[in-house]
C-alpha cells in the first residue's frame, strides 16, 4: 500500500507538471499572437508613413520649387517659401529615418531584376545634381561600363542614395565627388570617392553600427541620424557583396562596393 501511495503521488506530480507545461504553452501561444498582431500594426503604420504621409509632403515640396522659380515674389515672400520648403524637407527626413529603422529590422529577401547598371547610375547621379550644385560640389562620373546586372534595384538604389548623400553632406564647397562602376575580378565594383572630412581610426571601429554619429559633421547644417552606413552595410550583405573603405581623417573617403553580377541559383 505504501508503494501504491508513492506511485500515486508520483503520477499526480507528473500530471501536475504536464498541466503546468500545457498552461505555459497556452500562455506562450497567446503572447506570440499578441506580438504578431503588434508587428502587423507596425507594418501597417510603416505603409501609412511611406505612402499617405510622404506623398503629400513631396507634392508640397514640388509646389514650393515652382513658386520659388516664379520670379514675381518679393524678398519676404521668398523667405516664407524657403521656410515652408525647409519644414517640409524636415518632415521628409523624419519619415526617411523611420523607414530606414524599419528596413534594418525587417529581413526582407532581395527582389532580383535585370537592368543596365550605366543607365541606373546615370539616373541616380543626375537626381543628386541639384543638391550638389547648391553646395558647389561637382559630381563627376569618371567611368561607367555598360553592364547587364541582376540585382535588387531598390536595395542598390538605397545603397547609392546613402553614399551620395553622405558624400555631399560631409564635403566642403568647391570640392568634387567621383563615381565609377565596372567589372572587377568577376564582380560589379561601384566606387564613390569624395574630398570630405574622412574617417578617423576610432570612426572605423564603429563605422556600420546603428545610430553611431562619427567625428565628421555636415558642412551646411544638414541632419544626420547615424543610420546611413548601417543601412548600406545591411543591404550590401543581403546582396551577398562586400564594402571597403579607404580613408584618412581630413583626406576624404573612398567607398568601394563589390556585388555579384547575378543572383545565385
trRosetta pair geometry for C-beta under 8 A, 3 or more apart (Angstrom, degrees):
i j d omega theta_ij theta_ji phi_ij phi_ji
1 4 5.6 -52 -148 37 34 112
1 5 6.3 40 151 -24 65 103
2 5 5.6 -51 -150 32 32 114
2 6 6.6 31 152 -17 64 103
3 6 5.8 -55 -152 36 32 110
3 7 6.3 32 151 -18 66 105
4 7 5.6 -53 -146 38 33 112
4 8 6.2 37 153 -22 65 104
5 8 5.6 -53 -150 35 30 113
5 9 6.5 31 151 -19 63 104
6 9 5.6 -52 -150 34 33 112
6 10 6.4 34 151 -19 65 104
7 10 5.6 -54 -148 36 33 112
7 11 6.3 33 153 -19 66 105
8 11 5.7 -53 -147 36 31 111
8 12 6.3 32 154 -19 64 106
9 12 5.7 -55 -148 37 30 112
9 13 6.3 34 152 -22 65 105
10 13 5.6 -53 -149 35 31 114
10 14 6.4 31 152 -19 65 104
11 14 5.6 -52 -147 36 33 111
11 15 6.3 34 153 -19 65 105
12 15 5.6 -53 -147 37 32 112
12 16 6.3 35 152 -21 64 105
13 16 5.7 -54 -149 35 30 113
13 17 6.4 31 151 -20 64 105
14 17 5.6 -54 -150 35 32 113
14 18 6.3 33 152 -20 65 105
15 18 5.6 -53 -147 36 31 112
15 19 6.3 31 154 -18 65 106
16 19 5.8 -56 -148 37 30 110
16 20 6.3 32 152 -21 64 105
17 20 5.6 -54 -149 35 31 112
17 21 6.4 32 152 -19 64 103
18 21 5.7 -54 -151 34 32 111
18 22 6.4 34 150 -20 65 104
19 22 5.5 -50 -148 35 35 114
19 23 6.3 36 152 -19 66 104
20 23 5.6 -53 -148 37 32 112
20 24 6.3 32 153 -19 65 106
21 24 5.7 -54 -147 37 31 111
21 25 6.3 33 154 -21 65 106
22 25 5.8 -55 -149 35 29 112
22 26 6.5 30 153 -19 64 105
23 26 5.7 -55 -151 35 31 111
23 27 6.5 31 152 -18 64 105
24 27 5.6 -53 -149 36 34 112
24 28 6.3 35 152 -19 66 105
25 28 5.6 -53 -146 37 32 112
25 29 6.3 37 152 -23 65 104
26 29 5.6 -50 -147 33 32 114
26 30 6.5 30 155 -15 64 104
27 30 5.9 -55 -150 38 31 109
27 31 6.2 30 153 -18 65 109
28 31 5.6 -56 -145 39 31 112
28 32 6.1 32 156 -19 66 106
29 32 5.8 -54 -147 37 28 110
29 33 6.4 30 152 -20 62 106
30 33 5.6 -54 -150 35 32 114
30 34 6.5 34 151 -20 64 103
31 34 5.6 -51 -150 34 33 113
31 35 6.4 32 152 -17 65 105
32 35 5.6 -53 -146 38 34 111
32 36 6.2 38 152 -22 65 104
33 36 5.6 -51 -148 35 32 114
33 37 6.5 33 152 -19 64 103
34 37 5.7 -54 -151 35 32 111
34 38 6.4 31 151 -18 65 105
35 38 5.6 -52 -147 37 33 112
35 39 6.2 35 153 -20 65 105
36 39 5.7 -53 -146 36 30 112
36 40 6.4 34 152 -21 63 104
37 40 5.6 -52 -149 34 32 113
37 41 6.5 34 151 -19 64 103
38 41 5.6 -53 -151 35 33 113
38 42 6.5 36 149 -21 65 103
39 42 5.5 -49 -150 32 35 114
39 43 6.5 35 151 -18 65 102
40 43 5.7 -52 -150 35 33 111
40 44 6.4 36 151 -20 65 104
41 44 5.6 -53 -149 36 33 114
41 45 6.4 36 151 -21 65 104
42 45 5.6 -53 -150 34 32 113
42 46 6.5 34 151 -20 65 103
42 102 7.7 177 155 -118 103 108
43 46 5.6 -51 -150 34 34 113
43 47 6.6 38 150 -21 64 102
44 47 5.6 -53 -155 32 34 114
44 48 6.6 35 149 -19 65 102
45 48 5.6 -52 -152 34 35 112
45 49 6.3 37 150 -20 67 104
46 49 5.5 -50 -146 37 34 114
46 50 6.1 33 155 -21 66 108
46 98 7.3 -166 -118 139 79 103
46 99 6.6 117 -158 -109 99 70
46 102 4.8 112 -117 -125 140 165
47 50 5.7 -55 -143 36 29 110
47 51 6.2 -9 170 12 65 112
48 51 6.8 -78 -140 52 21 84
48 52 4.8 -32 -162 33 67 123
48 53 6.7 61 142 -14 71 100
49 52 7.5 -17 -53 51 11 82
49 53 5.3 -30 -144 34 43 129
49 54 6.9 61 151 -31 55 98
49 95 5.6 174 174 -143 98 94
49 98 5.7 -86 174 100 160 139
49 99 6.6 -166 112 -63 122 91
50 53 7.7 71 22 46 12 88
50 54 5.8 -27 -174 4 31 134
50 95 7.5 146 -94 175 40 113
50 99 6.0 96 -88 -99 94 126
51 54 6.5 -37 -93 41 11 100
51 55 6.0 12 -177 -20 51 116
52 55 6.9 -42 -129 28 13 109
52 56 7.8 3 167 -3 46 106
53 56 6.9 -68 -160 39 30 98
53 57 6.5 21 156 -12 66 115
53 91 7.8 -128 164 163 106 111
53 95 6.0 -174 106 -102 119 134
54 57 5.9 -67 -152 42 32 110
54 58 6.2 34 155 -22 69 108
54 92 6.7 84 -136 -125 80 79
54 95 5.2 169 -83 147 94 160
55 58 5.8 -57 -149 34 29 111
55 59 6.6 30 154 -19 64 104
56 59 5.4 -51 -149 34 38 114
56 60 6.4 41 153 -20 68 100
57 60 5.6 -48 -149 33 36 112
57 61 6.4 36 152 -18 65 105
57 88 5.4 161 -165 -164 87 90
57 91 5.2 -142 -126 101 143 123
57 92 5.3 179 130 -68 136 88
57 95 7.3 174 38 -6 155 146
58 61 5.6 -53 -147 37 33 113
58 62 6.3 36 152 -21 65 105
58 92 7.1 96 -71 -101 70 127
59 62 5.6 -53 -148 35 32 113
59 63 6.4 32 154 -19 65 104
60 63 5.8 -55 -150 36 31 110
60 64 6.5 30 153 -18 65 104
60 84 7.2 -120 165 161 110 107
60 88 4.9 -156 102 -116 118 142
61 64 5.8 -53 -149 35 32 110
61 65 6.7 39 150 -23 63 101
61 85 6.4 90 -132 -138 72 74
61 88 4.8 -175 -71 126 86 139
61 89 6.6 98 -109 -67 125 73
61 92 7.0 -1 -45 -36 146 143
62 65 5.6 -50 -155 29 34 115
62 66 6.8 32 150 -16 65 102
63 66 5.6 -53 -153 35 37 110
63 67 6.3 35 151 -18 69 105
64 67 5.5 -51 -142 39 36 112
64 68 6.0 43 155 -29 66 106
64 81 5.3 154 -153 -174 93 90
64 82 8.0 137 177 -85 125 27
64 84 5.5 -169 -98 97 135 111
64 85 4.3 -176 133 -78 153 94
64 88 6.9 -179 1 21 145 148
65 68 5.7 -54 -148 30 27 115
65 69 6.8 8 160 -4 62 107
65 85 7.6 107 -58 -114 61 125
66 69 6.5 -69 -152 43 29 96
66 70 6.9 56 147 -56 62 90
67 70 5.5 -28 -160 -16 38 122
67 73 7.0 63 164 -49 87 141
67 81 5.3 -153 105 -127 122 138
68 73 7.8 -58 -124 24 34 146
68 78 6.9 86 -132 -139 73 85
68 81 5.5 175 -79 133 82 141
68 82 7.4 88 -106 -70 120 72
68 85 7.3 18 -55 -54 134 146
70 73 6.1 85 70 -21 114 98
73 77 3.9 -130 -169 95 103 124
73 78 5.0 134 112 -57 126 79
73 81 6.9 -9 -170 -13 171 137
74 77 4.6 95 50 8 76 103
74 78 7.0 -137 94 -5 40 87
75 78 5.8 -54 -150 35 30 113
75 79 6.6 35 150 -22 62 103
76 79 5.6 -53 -154 32 34 114
76 80 6.7 35 149 -20 65 101
77 80 5.6 -50 -152 32 36 113
77 81 6.5 37 150 -19 66 103
78 81 5.6 -51 -148 35 35 113
78 82 6.4 36 153 -20 66 104
79 82 5.7 -54 -149 35 32 111
79 83 6.5 35 152 -21 65 103
80 83 5.7 -53 -151 33 33 113
80 84 6.6 34 150 -18 65 103
81 84 5.7 -52 -152 35 34 112
81 85 6.3 35 149 -21 65 107
82 85 5.4 -53 -146 37 34 115
82 86 6.2 34 154 -20 67 104
83 86 5.8 -52 -145 36 30 110
83 87 6.3 29 155 -17 64 107
84 87 5.9 -58 -148 39 29 109
84 88 6.2 29 154 -19 65 109
85 88 5.8 -56 -147 37 28 111
85 89 6.3 28 154 -19 63 108
86 89 5.7 -54 -146 37 31 111
86 90 6.4 37 152 -24 63 102
87 90 5.6 -49 -151 30 33 115
87 91 6.8 34 150 -18 62 102
88 91 5.7 -54 -156 34 35 112
88 92 6.5 33 149 -17 67 105
89 92 5.5 -52 -147 38 37 112
89 93 6.2 41 152 -22 67 103
90 93 5.6 -51 -147 34 31 113
90 94 6.5 34 152 -21 63 103
90 223 7.5 106 -125 -26 75 142
91 94 5.7 -53 -151 33 32 112
91 95 6.6 33 152 -18 64 103
92 95 5.7 -53 -150 35 34 112
92 96 6.4 37 151 -20 66 105
93 96 5.6 -53 -149 36 33 114
93 97 6.5 39 151 -23 64 102
93 223 5.5 100 163 54 153 140
94 97 5.6 -49 -152 30 33 115
94 98 6.6 32 151 -17 64 103
95 98 5.7 -55 -152 35 34 111
95 99 6.3 29 153 -15 67 108
96 99 5.8 -57 -145 41 31 109
96 100 6.1 36 154 -25 66 106
97 100 5.7 -55 -148 33 28 113
97 101 6.7 29 155 -18 63 102
97 225 5.0 155 -119 -79 114 167
97 227 6.7 136 -138 18 73 149
98 101 5.9 -53 -153 33 32 109
98 102 6.5 31 150 -16 63 107
99 102 5.4 -54 -149 39 35 115
99 103 6.2 41 151 -25 67 103
100 103 5.5 -49 -147 32 33 114
100 104 6.7 35 154 -20 63 101
100 225 7.5 132 68 86 146 143
100 227 4.9 101 132 138 139 145
100 228 7.9 -47 -149 -82 153 44
100 231 5.5 -67 -156 -77 105 135
101 104 5.9 -53 -154 31 32 111
101 105 6.7 23 153 -14 64 109
101 227 7.0 -83 -67 -121 68 148
102 105 5.9 -64 -151 39 32 107
102 106 6.1 15 160 -10 70 114
103 106 6.2 -64 -137 43 28 100
103 108 7.9 -66 -145 21 67 118
103 158 7.5 -161 -176 -156 165 164
103 231 6.5 42 94 -129 129 103
103 234 7.6 137 130 99 94 144
104 210 6.5 90 -171 -94 167 129
104 227 7.4 -113 -39 -157 137 108
104 230 6.5 8 -106 131 134 112
104 231 6.5 -94 -70 -94 97 69
104 234 5.8 -154 -121 -56 74 170
109 238 7.6 -174 -137 -168 38 111
110 151 7.4 -68 -179 -174 138 56
110 152 3.7 -122 -159 -42 98 133
110 155 5.8 -49 -118 -13 100 149
110 238 5.7 146 -48 143 102 104
110 239 6.0 94 -77 -91 152 69
110 263 7.4 -168 91 -102 127 123
111 152 5.3 93 53 -121 57 97
111 154 7.1 38 49 22 109 115
112 150 5.1 37 179 164 114 90
112 151 6.3 -70 -131 -144 78 7
112 152 6.0 -66 -83 -62 48 66
112 263 4.5 -67 -87 -34 162 138
113 150 7.1 -153 102 -146 17 65
113 151 7.6 -37 54 69 58 42
113 152 7.5 82 15 -115 79 36
113 153 5.8 -33 54 -17 115 110
114 148 6.0 11 -173 -180 103 99
114 149 7.1 173 -143 88 59 36
114 150 5.0 -29 -88 -93 74 78
115 119 7.1 -110 167 67 97 111
115 120 5.7 89 125 -57 125 121
115 148 7.4 179 95 -146 17 64
115 149 6.6 -24 64 60 64 79
115 151 7.8 -76 39 46 97 85
115 153 6.1 51 11 -86 148 120
116 119 4.4 64 85 14 109 108
116 120 6.6 177 90 -14 56 89
116 146 6.2 -23 -161 -155 113 77
116 147 7.2 137 -153 71 62 36
116 148 6.0 -42 -93 -94 62 60
116 149 7.8 113 -130 16 17 79
117 120 5.4 -57 -146 38 35 116
117 121 6.1 26 162 -14 70 108
117 144 7.1 -149 116 -174 90 101
117 145 7.5 26 75 79 117 68
117 146 7.7 160 54 -148 79 29
117 147 4.9 -3 25 66 121 90
117 148 7.7 -166 -10 -98 84 12
117 149 5.1 60 -55 -3 107 124
117 181 5.7 -133 144 135 124 142
117 188 6.5 -174 -91 -148 161 135
118 121 6.3 -59 -144 40 27 102
118 122 6.1 28 158 -20 63 110
118 144 4.5 130 -122 135 84 113
118 145 6.6 -125 -66 98 112 25
118 146 4.8 -50 -3 -94 141 58
118 147 7.1 117 -27 22 89 64
118 181 7.3 -170 -88 76 59 121
119 122 5.9 -56 -143 37 28 112
119 123 6.4 28 158 -18 63 107
120 123 6.2 -63 -158 35 25 108
120 124 6.5 23 150 -18 63 109
120 153 6.9 -134 -129 -136 131 99
120 156 7.2 15 159 113 144 134
120 157 7.9 -113 -176 -79 107 83
121 124 5.3 -52 -146 37 37 115
121 125 6.1 35 157 -19 70 104
121 141 7.6 128 129 -122 113 123
121 144 5.5 -160 74 -129 136 143
121 160 7.0 -158 -119 -123 76 153
121 179 6.7 -178 176 151 121 131
121 181 5.6 -179 -41 2 165 146
121 190 7.4 -170 -97 -130 135 115
122 125 6.0 -54 -144 37 29 108
122 126 6.2 30 156 -20 63 109
122 141 7.2 3 -101 -87 73 163
122 144 6.9 -166 -54 72 88 166
123 126 5.8 -56 -147 37 29 112
123 127 6.6 32 154 -24 63 105
124 127 5.9 -59 -156 29 30 111
124 128 7.1 13 153 -8 63 108
124 157 6.8 -164 -99 -131 120 75
124 160 5.0 -6 -176 129 156 146
124 161 7.5 -116 -153 -67 112 64
124 164 7.1 175 153 -20 105 156
125 128 6.0 -68 -157 40 36 104
125 129 7.2 60 146 -51 66 86
125 139 5.6 168 -169 152 100 136
125 141 6.1 10 -144 -64 178 112
125 164 7.4 -162 -106 -115 59 146
125 179 5.9 -147 -92 43 128 160
126 129 5.6 -23 -157 -14 41 118
128 131 5.3 -57 -164 45 66 112
128 132 5.7 65 140 -24 86 106
128 139 6.2 120 96 -76 106 158
128 164 5.1 -98 -83 154 167 136
128 165 7.7 -131 -120 -72 126 56
128 168 6.6 -153 -179 -41 118 146
129 132 5.7 -61 -144 41 31 109
129 133 5.9 28 161 -19 69 110
129 139 6.2 -112 -98 33 66 134
130 133 5.8 -58 -141 39 28 109
130 134 6.3 36 157 -28 63 104
131 134 5.8 -50 -151 27 29 116
131 135 7.2 6 156 2 60 105
131 168 5.6 55 127 162 110 162
132 135 6.3 -74 -159 48 33 94
132 137 4.4 -100 -163 78 82 95
132 138 7.0 119 157 -95 124 8
132 139 4.8 -123 -62 -31 178 105
132 168 5.4 -107 -90 -114 73 121
132 177 7.0 -112 -123 25 130 123
133 136 7.1 32 -165 -84 39 34
133 137 7.5 -107 -64 49 23 61
135 168 6.3 137 39 -175 144 90
135 171 7.3 112 129 84 138 91
135 173 5.5 -138 167 -92 70 78
135 219 7.3 95 -154 85 131 115
135 220 5.9 -120 -106 -33 112 146
136 173 4.1 42 65 -158 114 98
136 174 5.4 -7 128 -54 118 59
137 168 5.7 174 68 -129 157 77
137 171 5.5 90 -114 96 136 131
137 173 6.7 -110 -56 -126 73 43
137 174 7.7 -66 -89 -9 50 14
137 175 5.8 -13 -125 68 86 72
137 176 6.8 152 -173 -105 70 29
137 177 6.2 38 161 -10 114 102
138 175 7.5 -142 28 110 82 33
138 176 4.2 -30 70 -109 99 88
138 177 7.2 -180 88 25 51 64
139 164 7.8 24 -119 -148 126 111
139 176 7.5 166 -82 -161 17 72
139 177 5.3 -19 -111 66 63 101
139 179 6.9 9 -175 -4 89 116
140 176 5.3 13 -3 -177 121 121
140 177 6.8 164 25 80 75 46
140 178 5.0 -28 77 -104 102 68
140 179 7.1 166 86 21 48 72
141 144 5.8 -35 -177 -19 119 112
141 178 7.8 137 -105 -160 16 58
141 179 5.2 -34 -106 72 65 96
141 180 7.1 129 -166 -84 60 54
142 178 5.2 29 -29 -169 116 107
142 179 7.0 175 13 71 79 39
142 180 4.6 -39 63 -72 101 111
143 180 4.7 30 56 -138 75 106
143 181 7.6 -150 105 44 67 45
143 182 6.2 -11 121 -39 109 129
144 179 7.6 8 -65 122 108 94
144 180 6.5 -154 -69 -150 61 48
144 181 4.9 28 -127 49 78 94
144 182 7.1 -166 -144 -58 30 82
145 181 6.7 -124 30 106 75 72
145 182 4.0 84 1 -116 121 88
145 183 6.4 -59 70 -6 158 82
147 181 7.7 -126 29 134 122 103
147 182 7.1 139 -24 -137 134 45
147 183 6.4 152 -94 -53 146 92
147 188 6.6 176 106 -108 149 105
147 261 7.1 -99 163 -128 120 113
148 261 7.9 64 95 -177 59 110
149 188 5.7 13 -103 -64 135 154
149 259 7.7 52 -160 102 137 118
149 261 5.2 -120 -123 -157 77 66
149 262 7.3 -154 -162 -68 55 55
150 261 6.8 62 27 142 78 60
150 262 4.3 42 42 -125 121 67
150 263 5.5 -91 119 -4 115 84
151 155 7.1 -117 160 66 96 108
151 156 5.3 63 127 -42 133 131
151 188 7.9 -79 -49 40 137 155
151 239 6.2 21 -148 -142 101 127
151 259 6.4 34 -104 147 134 143
151 263 7.7 155 -94 -54 40 86
152 155 3.8 53 94 15 117 115
152 156 6.4 159 85 -13 62 85
152 238 7.8 -26 26 116 146 112
152 239 6.4 -131 27 -91 103 104
153 156 5.8 -56 -142 42 31 109
153 157 6.0 38 155 -26 65 107
154 157 5.6 -53 -146 34 28 115
154 158 6.6 27 156 -18 63 103
155 158 5.9 -57 -152 35 30 108
155 159 6.5 33 150 -21 64 104
155 235 4.6 174 -165 -164 95 114
155 238 6.5 -125 -137 84 148 121
155 239 5.9 164 123 -55 144 117
156 159 5.5 -51 -151 32 36 116
156 160 6.4 29 155 -13 68 105
156 235 7.9 -175 -69 151 31 127
156 239 7.4 81 -69 -84 81 158
156 259 7.7 -47 -101 -38 107 175
157 160 5.9 -58 -147 40 31 106
157 161 6.0 38 153 -26 66 108
158 161 5.4 -48 -141 34 32 118
158 162 6.4 30 161 -18 64 105
158 231 6.3 -100 153 153 116 121
158 232 7.9 -160 125 -89 83 56
158 235 5.8 166 83 -65 116 168
159 162 6.3 -62 -155 35 24 105
159 163 6.5 13 156 -10 63 112
159 231 7.9 -159 -92 123 52 88
159 232 5.3 95 -134 -131 73 78
159 235 5.3 -141 -65 93 98 133
159 236 6.4 102 -114 -61 132 84
159 257 6.5 85 163 -110 137 163
160 163 5.9 -62 -144 43 31 106
160 164 5.9 23 162 -12 69 112
160 190 7.4 -80 -89 164 96 150
160 192 7.7 152 -137 -59 68 140
161 164 6.3 -65 -144 42 21 102
161 165 5.9 22 160 -20 62 114
162 165 5.7 -55 -141 37 26 112
162 166 6.3 24 160 -16 62 108
162 228 4.1 160 -159 -166 107 91
162 229 7.0 169 154 -71 129 39
162 231 5.6 176 -72 78 156 118
162 232 5.0 -140 85 -59 142 102
163 166 6.0 -55 -147 38 28 109
163 167 6.3 31 154 -23 63 107
163 192 4.7 118 148 55 127 162
163 228 8.0 155 -62 164 38 113
163 232 6.4 91 -54 -105 91 141
163 255 5.5 -122 -137 63 127 152
163 257 7.9 -110 -50 -31 158 126
164 167 5.5 -52 -144 35 33 114
164 168 6.4 26 159 -12 66 106
164 177 7.2 107 -137 148 72 154
164 179 7.8 -2 -93 -81 104 129
164 192 6.6 -116 -73 -141 64 144
165 168 6.1 -63 -151 41 27 104
165 169 5.7 25 156 -21 66 117
165 228 6.6 -138 79 -127 118 140
166 169 5.5 -58 -134 41 29 112
166 170 5.8 -3 176 5 68 115
166 228 5.5 154 -59 129 116 156
166 229 7.3 49 -68 -57 160 90
167 170 7.0 -70 -135 47 15 88
167 171 6.1 14 165 -26 57 123
167 177 4.5 90 150 -123 132 135
167 192 5.9 -115 -55 161 145 114
167 194 4.1 -178 -148 -62 94 135
167 196 6.6 -156 -150 -23 52 133
167 253 7.4 -134 -103 67 80 110
168 171 6.1 -65 -139 30 23 111
168 177 6.8 -60 -68 -32 68 152
169 218 4.8 -57 173 -119 93 96
169 219 7.3 152 161 20 43 80
169 220 7.8 -117 -148 35 54 91
169 222 4.9 -101 -140 67 102 151
169 224 7.0 135 156 -82 144 104
170 194 7.4 99 80 114 92 156
170 196 4.4 67 113 -171 89 147
170 197 5.4 -92 168 18 106 106
170 216 4.8 32 -149 155 130 133
170 217 7.5 142 -124 83 86 22
170 218 6.2 -83 -83 -103 59 46
170 219 6.4 113 -151 -19 26 97
171 175 4.9 -131 177 72 114 132
171 177 6.7 -124 -35 -61 164 102
171 194 5.2 -117 -76 -178 124 125
171 195 6.2 75 -139 67 111 68
171 196 4.0 -92 -86 -83 68 95
171 197 7.9 -149 -92 -14 41 72
171 219 6.5 -86 82 7 27 144
172 175 5.4 88 68 -15 74 125
172 195 7.7 -71 41 105 88 94
172 196 7.1 150 -3 -122 69 60
172 219 5.4 -163 -92 -142 52 159
173 219 7.6 -162 -24 133 69 137
175 194 7.1 63 132 -177 125 81
175 195 4.1 -143 -168 70 123 120
175 196 7.1 146 110 -68 159 55
176 194 7.7 -165 102 -139 44 56
176 195 6.2 60 49 -1 60 122
177 192 6.8 -2 179 -171 102 84
177 193 7.1 162 -160 83 56 47
177 194 4.7 -16 -109 -99 85 84
177 195 7.7 -127 -76 8 53 76
178 191 7.4 -14 113 118 90 102
178 192 7.5 162 84 -153 52 38
178 193 4.6 -13 59 62 99 100
178 194 7.7 -174 21 -76 68 37
179 190 7.8 -15 -165 -173 85 84
179 191 7.0 158 -154 87 39 65
179 192 5.6 -1 -105 -104 77 72
179 193 7.9 -171 -72 24 36 70
180 190 7.5 173 91 -152 50 44
180 191 4.6 0 57 54 91 109
181 188 6.8 6 -172 -179 98 92
181 189 6.8 177 -145 91 52 53
181 190 4.6 -4 -104 -106 97 72
181 191 7.1 -169 -72 19 50 70
182 188 7.7 -171 108 -148 14 60
182 189 6.2 -18 66 58 59 92
183 186 7.4 22 -171 -81 96 12
183 187 7.5 140 -156 72 57 34
183 188 6.9 -46 -99 -99 50 50
183 189 7.3 71 173 15 9 92
183 261 8.0 -1 -111 -73 91 124
184 187 5.7 -35 72 67 78 83
184 188 7.6 74 26 -165 85 10
184 189 3.7 25 12 -18 133 134
184 258 6.6 -91 75 -117 119 109
186 261 7.7 -105 171 -9 59 112
187 241 7.5 127 -165 -130 127 92
187 258 4.5 43 130 -175 145 98
187 259 6.2 146 -175 65 99 29
187 260 6.2 -65 -123 -91 84 38
187 261 7.0 -162 -139 -34 36 77
188 258 7.0 153 77 -154 49 50
188 259 4.8 -26 62 65 103 86
188 260 7.4 24 13 112 93 9
188 261 5.5 123 -35 -86 102 68
189 256 6.2 -14 -165 -170 99 96
189 257 7.1 152 -155 80 46 51
189 258 5.2 -14 -98 -99 73 80
190 256 7.4 155 78 -157 47 47
190 257 4.5 -11 58 59 98 104
190 258 7.9 -173 21 -75 68 34
190 259 7.4 13 1 7 107 109
191 254 6.9 -9 -165 -172 98 89
191 255 7.2 162 -151 86 48 54
191 256 5.2 -9 -102 -105 81 75
191 257 7.8 -162 -71 24 36 69
192 254 7.6 171 87 -150 45 45
192 255 5.0 -3 58 57 92 101
193 252 6.8 46 178 155 77 125
193 253 7.2 -163 -142 98 50 49
193 254 4.3 4 -110 -111 93 84
193 255 7.6 -165 -74 27 51 58
194 252 5.3 -163 97 -153 59 95
194 253 5.5 13 48 51 96 81
194 254 7.9 -165 24 -74 55 51
195 252 4.5 -48 -122 -88 32 125
196 216 6.9 49 146 -147 115 143
196 219 7.9 -136 -138 -31 99 128
196 252 5.5 100 38 -119 52 59
196 253 6.1 -22 55 9 105 98
197 215 7.6 -144 139 103 128 89
197 216 4.0 149 80 -119 137 108
197 217 7.6 72 -25 31 170 53
197 249 7.1 -14 158 -158 72 65
197 250 6.5 -20 -161 -88 54 38
197 252 7.9 92 35 -85 16 32
198 216 7.3 162 61 -72 34 125
198 247 4.6 168 -151 -179 84 101
198 248 5.4 -17 -176 88 150 37
198 249 4.7 177 99 -120 115 23
198 250 5.5 -56 35 21 129 25
198 251 5.0 46 -63 49 151 56
198 252 5.4 16 -68 40 93 15
198 253 5.5 165 -112 -57 51 77
199 203 4.0 -134 -166 93 91 136
199 204 5.5 109 135 -60 126 79
199 207 6.9 22 -156 -103 154 108
199 214 6.6 -33 -127 170 91 149
199 215 7.5 133 -140 40 51 105
199 216 7.2 -65 -88 -22 60 118
199 245 6.8 6 31 157 146 139
199 247 4.5 64 30 109 94 137
199 248 7.8 -89 60 -132 58 6
199 249 6.4 -88 98 -78 18 70
199 253 6.3 67 -13 -97 97 112
200 203 4.6 109 51 -1 71 102
200 204 7.3 -131 96 -8 44 84
200 214 7.8 178 31 -179 90 104
200 215 5.3 48 2 10 120 149
200 249 4.4 23 -80 -66 68 130
201 204 5.7 -49 -153 27 36 114
201 205 7.2 42 150 -26 62 98
202 205 5.9 -49 -161 21 38 114
202 206 7.6 -6 157 15 65 101
202 215 7.3 87 75 -37 108 121
203 206 6.9 -90 -162 54 33 80
203 207 6.3 66 146 -84 72 78
203 214 4.3 61 -132 -154 107 122
203 215 5.5 -92 -66 8 119 99
203 216 7.6 47 -114 -7 153 91
203 249 7.6 132 12 -82 131 101
204 207 5.3 -5 -145 -47 38 118
204 245 6.9 -165 -122 84 100 136
204 247 7.7 174 -78 67 110 108
206 209 4.6 -49 -170 19 81 128
206 212 4.6 -145 145 -168 117 161
206 214 7.3 176 84 -90 98 92
207 212 7.9 -134 -118 88 5 138
207 214 7.4 23 -112 -79 54 139
207 229 5.9 -90 161 139 75 149
207 233 8.0 120 112 -54 92 137
207 245 6.7 -140 -153 1 160 159
208 229 5.4 -114 -105 133 58 98
208 230 5.4 122 -179 -99 60 55
208 232 7.4 -110 -123 70 99 89
208 233 3.9 43 -149 -24 134 158
209 212 4.3 62 82 -16 101 135
209 230 6.3 -33 126 -88 12 113
210 226 7.0 87 170 124 41 96
210 227 6.2 16 -143 -112 74 73
210 230 4.6 88 -81 -129 61 171
211 225 7.1 -55 -110 158 64 73
211 226 4.5 70 -153 97 26 129
211 227 6.7 14 -65 -68 53 77
211 230 7.9 -4 -9 -14 47 154
212 226 5.1 166 54 -167 30 120
212 230 7.8 122 25 -50 95 117
213 224 6.3 107 -125 114 103 114
213 226 4.5 -84 -62 -76 65 117
214 226 7.7 144 -13 -119 70 89
215 249 7.1 -8 82 -125 144 120
217 224 7.6 -146 -144 11 52 148
218 221 6.4 -81 105 48 117 6
218 222 3.9 -136 -167 51 155 87
218 223 7.4 18 -10 21 158 10
218 224 5.6 -177 -33 -38 111 116
219 222 8.0 15 44 12 49 101
224 228 7.8 -62 -152 -7 81 120
225 228 7.5 121 60 -28 83 79
226 230 7.6 42 143 -7 65 121
227 230 5.4 -73 -158 47 50 113
227 231 5.7 52 150 -28 84 105
228 231 5.9 -61 -157 32 26 110
228 232 6.6 25 151 -19 64 105
229 232 5.2 -45 -146 33 41 118
229 233 6.4 41 155 -19 68 101
230 233 6.0 -52 -148 36 31 108
230 234 6.4 32 154 -20 63 108
231 234 5.8 -58 -149 37 29 112
231 235 6.3 18 160 -11 66 111
232 235 6.2 -67 -149 41 25 103
232 236 6.1 24 157 -19 65 111
232 243 6.6 93 139 -100 107 162
232 255 8.0 -41 170 -165 155 149
232 257 8.0 -111 -177 -90 107 124
233 236 5.8 -55 -142 38 28 111
233 237 6.3 31 157 -20 63 107
233 243 6.1 -109 -103 31 69 145
234 237 5.9 -60 -155 35 26 111
234 238 6.5 24 151 -18 63 107
235 238 5.5 -51 -146 35 37 112
235 239 6.4 26 155 -10 66 106
236 239 5.9 -64 -150 45 31 104
236 241 4.7 -90 -171 74 81 104
236 242 6.8 89 159 -124 122 3
236 243 4.9 38 141 -39 176 110
236 257 6.1 -128 -113 -140 123 105
236 259 7.3 -119 -144 -82 77 98
237 240 7.5 33 -180 -79 36 28
237 241 7.5 -104 -73 52 21 64
239 259 5.3 -19 133 -135 125 115
239 260 7.5 -164 156 34 83 84
240 259 7.6 99 78 -148 65 70
240 260 5.9 -4 92 2 110 121
240 264 7.1 19 26 -11 173 115
241 257 6.2 35 144 -180 141 84
241 258 5.5 178 -166 92 97 52
241 259 3.8 -41 -90 -96 135 67
241 260 6.8 -141 -81 -3 80 67
242 257 7.5 167 86 -153 47 47
242 258 5.0 -1 54 56 90 101
243 255 6.6 -18 -167 -166 98 97
243 256 7.2 152 -157 80 49 52
243 257 5.4 -14 -104 -103 79 70
243 258 7.8 -169 -77 22 35 70
244 255 7.3 148 79 -157 51 48
244 256 4.5 -13 60 59 102 102
244 258 7.6 33 -2 -6 105 105
245 253 6.6 -34 -157 -162 98 96
245 254 7.1 134 -160 75 49 56
245 255 5.8 -19 -100 -100 72 68
245 256 7.9 -169 -74 21 27 75
246 253 7.6 139 77 -164 53 48
246 254 4.2 -19 62 65 99 112
246 256 7.3 40 -4 -9 103 110
247 251 7.0 162 -164 78 59 86
247 252 6.7 -128 -128 106 85 47
247 253 4.3 -4 -97 -114 129 69
247 254 6.4 180 -64 23 76 68
248 251 4.3 20 70 39 96 127
260 263 7.2 117 98 -91 124 25
260 264 7.2 16 117 -46 169 81
